[in-house]
Each structure stands twice: as structure tokens, then as C-alpha cells.
Amino acid sequence: MSGVVKTRVALLSAAALSLPAQTGFELVRQNCFVCHSTAKATSGLVLETREGLLAGGNRGPGKVAAALRHEGDVKMPPGRKLPPADIAAIEKWLAEGSPYPEAKAPAASGPVHWAFRKPVRVSPPSVRLRSWGRNPIDRFILARLEREGLTPSPEADRATLLRRISLDVTGLPPTVEEMDRREPYERILDRLLASPHFGERWGRHWLDQARYADSDGGSRDEPRQIWKYRDWVIAAINAGMPFDQFLTEQIAGDLLPAATPDQIVATGFLRNHQIQIEAGTDREQYRVESVFDRVDTVGTVFLGISVGCARCHDHKFDPVTQRNYYELFAHFNNCDEWDNSKPPYAAGKNLDVVQGPILDLGNGVKSMVFRELAKPRETYVMLGGDFLRKGVPVQPGAPAGLHKVDRPQRNRLDLARWLTDPANPLTARVAVNRVWQQYFGRGLVETDNDFGTQGSAPSHPELLDWLAVELVENNWDVRRIHRLILESAAYRQASRRRADADAVDPDNRLLARQSRLRLESEIVRDSSLAASGLLSRKVGGPGVFPPQPANAMAASQLKKEWKTSTGEDRYRRGIYTFYFRVTPHPALTVFDQPNATQACTRRNRSNTPLQALTLLNDQAYHEFAQALGARLLREAPADDADRIDLGFRLTVGRRPEPKERERMLRLVRLERDEFQSRPEEAGKLAGRPDAELATWTSIARVLLNTDEFITRE
């Protein structure tokens, strides 16, 4: 080393030794601000301000020094320990009152994510193809297609359109009389939206989100009485209840002035969680889990974001802190749950011990509801999401990072008002997106349960906002949104794939055509019942028990009995099938019915060999085929071609093409010859040795097992 370099090093060392020791504030700034700042308040702790330090974050004040000394379960900074001299300097600074230098203006934050900005109505864009379109929705769709050099598909033929709208709006296929009526489209739309079956169809979508089931879940899976909540949903939709009221009654119906029994029944939304309390379990832990379920469900269903990510720590991506989570938790922590002083129930006895508040509606009808405690429970931040580790106490609140909280949050009614405030950026967007999703198979935001920064961007953002504003400004009238979509030319397009559109948009996000959608599990059953003539159109009432395989309940720990319904109840719609969480009806689950353990906002759709085997061999579907075969013999003239025509109309809503008719007539001749020569086989299929009934039962099985029958075009 040269003399010059040695001299320079010596001077630098002397200068370093002469520097004053760093202050406690500087040490905190250097080591702690990266995780505990206004921009990133890990564990709710903000150390950039003296107020934030004194508040102490989720763990409360006075914990900084212990964390730096690595005393207790929190050791900071993560993965290392500061030198003793630095810890002493920080402790000295804390003891002196932790003085902060003069505050500087905070740096400007980045742009706000699109979903967290209030929706703003924009005018529908200009388009070149002015001859296409029936309402403003179409201009948004067409403008996007034109930017990609695409054109829309032609309108579907009348038979396809009638079957599509009937299945989409009511979940039932059109009758032959309706096919022959030649009604104008607008009149069909009016009739279907006014049908009591509209509430059943769209109520089923809502019950998925509400995680509705008729049993508790868990190893015991006890039956529960909550079907009145299901019927409340159907009635509310049929009555055209505004969505803000629909939301409010489910979250806080019991807190409304002079609450009616129906409004209290609506709070069953908050009681649809699983319950599993047995000897040896910690009841408080399971009670807390039920509150977690309520918070997470409200976030998913109404806000379209995963607030549950903030249970253990601040949300990594969206503006929901851990403190926010427990402020929401505080709203739902005051349910008068089970009585912890009583022993666990025996099978089928003392269910009120664990099923909590139940409203007695008379005549032996009860319903699980939410009832507020006279004295609210204290709520704390649960450190790491552990109910045994209490942080700072919190009061009811809502995430101001999503929408400013203008009024004190005292109870669930205040939360409902915050959710339905026109300035809330998420509630209306999420609601209209879910309606759109059912009509097109995909939402304008594909990740309908994640509107946050990690979700999909909307395919048509201006249309999404236009619909959201339309909903709010028209008194939250959801039926108006249905009508706008159903009237649009976009909805009425044919679903046939096109090479030009597939080359640009293979997933059909731009909507150059409609989508082919396999029917949901309940609608497969309902369509079969309707075609066979067995369908009961009764609306509402307790759950029913249609036939199922003898060993279907084997997974139940308590081996519950499934007493098959008789008479009309045997042929009720799928929405009324009694749903055991542990042992759901197999003919429904095979077609992707959700498991009701958590909110399901978008069902999966699969096509498997098991589905075809179910349609061929399941006892109920065999019965439907027998009834359809008998109906063809009874209602069609003594002519095979007429029966084939009627069978097609009853199942797929159209007449057969000539080639299809000829193939089916050939099958009729083959089956007739077979059953006439083998009467014992006819008896097995038809239930009696009737060759003609067996022949047409066989034809009915074919029709009920076609891809077109279980698909909405």
C-alpha cells in the first residue's frame, strides 16, 4: 500500500471515530421503516410518526424494545439482532419520549387500482356498424370487436333463442305450447321475468354464494332447519327486492326498526357456516372459526376480494390491513351462539346447544338466525390469526382504503350502509359482473371473486362501470340489469364457433358470439323432469329426498337415513333436494354442484363419463326415461315419426333434422324387434313386459343423454 493511500485510510478511520453516535430515531429509521411505514404497515405498526409508534400496531404499545432484544415470540429485525449499543440507543430514545424530527410531506402515492375507484358512467362509444345493436350494451361490445377487426355473429334461430332464455331465466325448458305460441321476444322476456321460477333459478345462484346447506357439516353433519332462508331468497328475487335492501336484510335484518320475521329469517345468510362441536373440542375456537367464515363470505360475496388474506397479516396486495379485518370481525362477533355451559349434544338431540339462535315461526317451523348479544363481546386483533394470542382491542369498522368510512361503525346495519353507499367502488361492480357471468359463462371480470390487484382486468371496463352506475341510479334494481342484458343483441347471438374470431379471441372474451354452456346439476334434473312430464312446479317448502343409491349415505359417521320422498315431493326441482354437506346427492355432485363449505361464486363445468353413466343408469333418470317414453306414446299419434318429433321438441326444443329423424326411426325398428322377441328384457327396462313402452323408454334414454340436452346453446 502506497504512503498516500495509507494516509487517506488513516484520515477516514479517524473521521469515523469522531462521528457522534447515531440517534435512536435514526437507527429505527434505518432498520425498521422498510416494514413499518405508512406505505407498508406490517402488523399495523407505523414507525414513521410518533403517533404510530405510541399506538403500537396490532400488538399494542410498548413492545418495540422487547422485540429488539429478542424477548418473546417476536424478534426484530427479522433474521438478525441489532448490536447491543444500537439497542441501548433506541431504548434511551424511547425513555426520553421518542422525539421525532420535523415531519416532511409524504411522497405522492401511485395510481389507485381501477376496482378501488368509484364507477363513473361513460357514454356508449361510437361504432361503424350502426345497424347492429338493440341497447347501449351492444355499442360497448361492438366497439371492442371493431378495434380487433371482428364482427358480431348473427342472431340465433328462434328455437335456440327460446330455449336459451327459458333455461337462463327460469332454469326450465320451454313447453311445446310455448314453442307453438310464436310470441314476440319482448313478451317472452316479460313472461319469464315475472315467473315464480325466476326466483328459483337465480336463487340457486345466490345460495351457492351463501354456502347454503341443510346440515351442519363436520363429522356428525346433523340436519338443521334453515330452509326458510332459502325460501326467503327465492321470494325476495321474485318480488324484485332492490339489491341494497337484499344485502341489508341478510347482513342486518334483525337490526332494522320493527324487524319482521322475514327480515330476521334473512340473517340466515350469516348462519350458513359449518358447525362442528364435539366432546374434546375447544368450543371457543370453533365459534371464532364461524366468525372468520362470516367475514370472509361478506368479503367474497359483496366486495369480490379475498379479505381473508388479512386474517394473519396485512393483505399483501389489496388495501385491507389486519386491523381492518378484525374491525370487520367485530361486526359479526356478537352472535348469541351456542351455550358453552351445556354438554355436547347426543346424536339428533339438543341441537340448540350448538346451532345457536333459532327463530320459531310456528307450526313446528324454525329457522337459524343471527341474534345480537345484549352486551357485545370484546374484539382484539388475533396475532397470526390465533384466537389465543390477543393484540390490541378494536371496534367495529370497515376498510377505509376501499371506501372512506363517513359514519361511525357501531353495528352490522352501519356496515350494510357502507357496503351499499353509492361511493363504494366494489359492491355494484361485483353484483352486475355476477349477473353478466351467468348469461355469458364468464364475467366482464373473469376472476369474479378477486377484483383486487392480482385479479383479471375487465374485458370491457367502461361497460362494467356503465352497468354498475345503472344499477345504483335505478334504485339497485337488479331485474333491470337482467332485462338490459337479455334484450341486447350481444346476448341473442348464435353460439357457433367462427374461425376468424377464434384466431383473434379463442376464449371469446370479446363476445363475437354467445357461449355454449353445460347446464348446472339442478337444471339437468329439472329439464329431465320437465321433459318427462313428472315435474312438480310447487315453489318453496322443506327439503325433499329424491331417490339415490342405497349406499350413498355410507360416508356419514352417523349413518343417517335417507327416506325417499313419495308423491309430488319425489319430483321437486333440484334446488329443494335436501343437502347433507358430508353426503350430498351423488347425481347432483357428478354435475359439479359445489360442496357448500365456503362461498362459491362461480361453478366449475366438467364433462366426464360418470355423467353419461348417471343419465343412463341412475334410478331417478331411469324413471324419467320411462315417464318420457310413456308420454310419447300417450301424446303423439300412432306414428313413429311424430313421436320422434315430439321427443326432440320436449328435450332439445326443436324438430329433428331429416338425417336425425331417419337414424332415430331405424333405432325404433331395432329396439321394437328386440323387445318383441325378448319380453323379459322389455320388463326390465319398462317395468312391465310391454315391448312398445320399452322401445320408447329406450328412445327416451337416448334423447335424455345427448350432449345437446344437457347444454344451453
HUQUIDA-V166424 format. One record per residue. OMEGA is omega in degrees with one decimal (* if undefined). Layout:
omega = {OMEGA,OMEGA}
This chain:
omega = {-178.9,179.4,-179.3,-179.4,178.9,179.6,-178.9,179.2,179.7,179.5,-179.8,179.7,179.1,179.6,179.7,-179.5,-177.7,-179.7,176.8,177.9,-179.5,179.3,177.8,179.0,-178.8,178.6,176.6,-179.9,-176.5,-170.8,-169.1,-174.1,-176.7,179.8,-173.4,-179.9,177.3,-178.7,-177.9,-175.3,179.8,-176.9,178.1,-174.8,177.1,-178.0,179.0,179.9,179.0,179.1,178.6,177.6,-177.4,178.3,173.0,179.1,-174.3,-178.6,-179.2,-175.3,172.3,-176.5,-173.7,-175.7,-179.7,178.1,179.4,179.0,-178.5,175.6,-178.0,-173.4,-179.9,-177.3,-176.2,-8.7,-176.9,173.7,179.3,178.6,-180.0,175.4,180.0,-179.1,179.4,178.4,179.4,179.7,179.3,179.2,177.4,179.5,177.5,-179.3,-179.7,178.7,178.4,177.9,178.7,172.8,-179.4,-176.7,175.4,178.7,-178.9,178.0,-179.8,179.6,-179.6,-178.9,179.5,178.2,-172.6,-174.7,-177.9,172.0,-179.4,176.8,179.7,179.1,173.9,178.8,176.5,-174.9,174.8,-179.8,-179.9,-177.1,-173.4,-179.2,-178.3,176.3,-177.4,176.8,-174.4,178.9,-173.9,179.4,175.5,-178.9,-175.9,179.8,179.2,177.6,-178.0,177.4,180.0,178.9,-178.5,174.0,177.7,175.8,175.9,178.9,176.7,178.5,-171.0,-178.0,179.2,-177.1,179.3,179.1,-179.9,-175.1,178.8,179.3,-177.6,-173.4,-175.8,-176.8,179.2,178.0,177.6,175.5,176.8,178.5,178.4,176.6,-176.7,-171.4,179.9,177.8,169.8,-176.2,-177.4,179.5,175.0,-179.4,177.9,-176.9,-177.0,179.7,177.8,-177.1,174.4,179.7,173.3,179.7,177.3,-178.1,-176.4,171.4,177.6,176.4,-177.9,-179.3,172.7,-178.7,-178.7,-176.0,-176.3,170.8,-177.4,179.6,-173.3,-170.3,-177.8,-174.2,-178.6,175.7,-179.1,173.7,176.1,174.7,177.2,-177.7,176.0,174.3,177.3,179.4,175.7,179.0,-178.9,-178.3,-179.5,179.0,178.5,-179.6,-178.7,-179.9,177.1,-173.6,178.8,176.1,177.7,177.8,-174.1,-177.4,179.1,-179.6,-171.8,-178.8,-179.3,-178.2,178.2,177.8,179.7,-176.7,178.5,175.5,178.9,179.5,176.2,176.3,-178.6,-179.7,170.6,174.1,-177.8,-175.5,-176.5,-179.6,175.4,176.3,175.9,179.0,-179.8,176.5,178.5,178.9,177.7,-174.7,179.5,177.3,-179.3,175.0,178.8,178.2,178.8,177.4,173.7,-179.0,180.0,-178.9,-177.2,179.9,178.4,179.0,-178.1,-172.1,-172.3,-177.9,178.7,176.4,-176.6,179.4,179.8,176.7,-178.0,179.5,-175.2,-176.9,176.5,178.5,-176.2,-171.3,-173.4,-172.1,176.1,-179.8,176.2,177.2,175.7,-177.8,-177.1,169.5,172.3,178.6,-178.0,178.6,-171.8,-174.8,-171.9,177.5,174.7,-173.6,-178.8,-178.7,-176.9,-177.8,-177.9,179.2,176.4,-175.0,168.6,-175.4,175.8,-177.7,175.8,-177.3,179.3,178.1,-175.7,-176.4,170.3,-173.4,-179.7,179.0,177.9,-176.5,178.8,179.1,178.1,-179.3,177.8,177.9,177.2,-176.4,176.8,178.1,-176.3,173.5,177.1,177.8,-176.5,171.8,172.0,178.7,179.2,164.5,178.3,-174.0,-177.4,-178.7,-178.1,-174.8,179.3,-176.2,-174.7,171.6,-177.5,175.1,178.6,176.1,177.3,-178.8,179.3,-176.7,179.8,177.7,175.5,-177.6,-176.1,178.2,-173.9,-176.7,178.7,179.1,-177.0,-174.5,-176.3,178.4,175.1,178.1,178.5,178.7,176.3,-179.9,-175.9,173.9,-179.8,179.6,178.4,-172.3,-168.8,-167.5,-177.1,178.6,-178.1,-177.9,-177.6,178.7,-179.3,174.5,179.4,-177.7,-178.4,-177.4,-177.9,179.0,180.0,178.8,170.7,165.4,-173.4,177.2,-171.4,178.4,177.2,175.3,-175.9,-173.2,179.4,179.9,178.9,171.9,179.3,177.9,-179.4,-172.5,-179.0,177.7,178.3,-179.9,178.9,179.2,179.5,178.4,177.6,179.0,-175.0,-174.8,176.5,173.4,177.2,-177.1,-177.5,-179.7,176.1,178.0,175.4,-176.0,179.7,-179.3,-175.8,177.9,-171.3,174.2,179.1,179.8,-171.4,-180.0,170.7,-177.8,-178.1,179.8,-179.7,-177.4,-177.6,179.4,179.8,-179.6,-177.9,-170.0,-174.0,179.9,177.4,177.5,-178.4,173.4,171.3,176.5,170.8,-179.4,170.8,-175.3,174.1,-176.9,175.1,-172.9,-177.8,-176.2,171.8,178.1,-176.3,179.7,177.6,177.3,-178.5,-179.0,-177.0,-176.8,-177.8,-169.2,168.1,-179.6,176.2,-178.9,174.5,178.2,-178.9,177.4,-177.5,-170.9,178.3,-178.0,172.3,-178.7,-173.4,-176.6,-174.7,-177.9,-174.5,-178.5,-179.5,-179.8,-176.5,177.7,-176.7,-179.9,173.0,-177.5,-173.7,179.8,177.2,177.5,-175.7,-176.5,178.6,-172.2,177.3,178.8,-176.2,-179.1,-176.8,177.9,-179.1,-173.1,169.0,-177.8,-176.5,-176.9,179.3,-177.8,-174.0,-179.8,175.1,-178.2,-179.9,175.7,168.0,170.8,-177.8,-171.8,173.8,174.9,176.5,-177.6,175.9,-177.5,-179.8,-179.0,169.6,173.7,178.9,172.8,-174.1,175.8,179.8,178.8,178.6,178.9,177.6,-179.3,179.8,-164.9,179.7,-175.9,-177.8,-178.3,173.1,178.1,178.5,-179.8,177.0,-178.7,178.3,177.5,179.0,179.7,178.5,177.7,-174.5,-169.6,179.4,175.6,-177.5,-177.6,-175.2,-178.3,178.2,178.9,177.0,179.0,-179.8,178.7,177.2,-177.7,-179.1,-174.4,-176.2,170.4,179.5,173.4,-179.6,170.2,-178.3,179.8,178.8,-179.7,-178.2,178.8,-179.5,177.5,176.9,177.7,177.8,-178.3,179.8,-178.2,-179.7,177.7,-178.6,-174.8,175.8,-179.9,-177.4,-176.2,178.8,177.0,176.0,179.2,178.9,-175.7,-173.2,-177.9,174.9,-175.7,-178.7,-174.7,-177.8,177.7,178.2,179.2,-175.8,169.4,177.6,177.4,179.2,177.9,178.5,-177.1,-178.8,-178.6,176.4,177.1,-178.5,-179.2,-177.4,-178.5,171.7,-176.6,*}
